[in-house]
Amino acid sequence: MKAVVFGSMNIDKVYSLAHLPEKGETLYTDGYEIHVGGKGLNQAVSLAKSGADVSMAGWVGTDGGFLTDFLNESGVNTDMIQQTNGFTGHAVIEVDRDGQNQMILFPGANKEITENYCDTVLESLCEGDLLLMQYETSQVEYMLRKAHSKGIITALNPSPYVDEIKKLPFDCVDYLILNESEGQMITDKTDVTEVVEALKALNPDGVVILTLGGDGSVYADKSQTVSVPAFKVNAVDTTGAGDTFTGYCLNAVLNGAEPCEALRTASAASAIVVTKIGAAQTIPTFSEVKSFLSNLDKN
Ligand code: RIB
């Protein structure tokens, strides 16, 4: 099975702070780093590190060549990436000493993607291949409808949440992977069990995978609901944890892993990511994830 991630590629400008700023507050930073990022890029790297055959589709500007280079070095095919004359998307990320973050996004080239480009990407995919998307690019609805009608397996991480996400054709989504607050906002419910049931109802034949931060994660389809706890680690930066989870979990599920095992592997991969500053460059290889898990089993 071939996987294509149609998604965002961002330059992450990461500022370390003692605490996240209040309204009107000016703060000096403890540090500033530039990293590769974007939910699409991070998820493509996660799929590749977990062992998938994955290509990245999306747009960067003239300043985004290093993102493509990073993807290539990480084992992601970049032949479909298009460069435009404008700016690459970027994220301003503030991280506090507890590892919590807040972010502003400049979409740049990510939101300039055209239907013509989408058609080229769709032509490269066959029935049974995987298309994974997030919500940081233009054309998500177009891609979902066309991919579904072609029999392509669709996975959507509806992040970051904006109200127009509620209007997406969820009946075209085979795998819906999201965090608790996104689930709550899409369903207008707060209780996790009710959120999961409401998400399942959006596509009764689909799979819902809900991450709950420190409370673990849930897999639900029409025949079963499975939960696993999170691993307790010392979090330094949670950026990219959800993206890492998404790539690892999807690859495991689509390769026949039991849901419980897929969630556990993905949780381990994202637990490793949060112990380091940055997103894509901290995503572990599959052998690092296996040794993390076997060390736990020994203790
Ligand atoms: O999910 C983390 C990512 O969100 C960051 O890399 C940033 O670029 C934003 O897209």
Residues whose N, C-alpha, C, O or C-beta is under 5 A from the ligand:
A	BS01	RIB	N10 D12 G37 G38 K39 A91 T239 G240 D243 A279
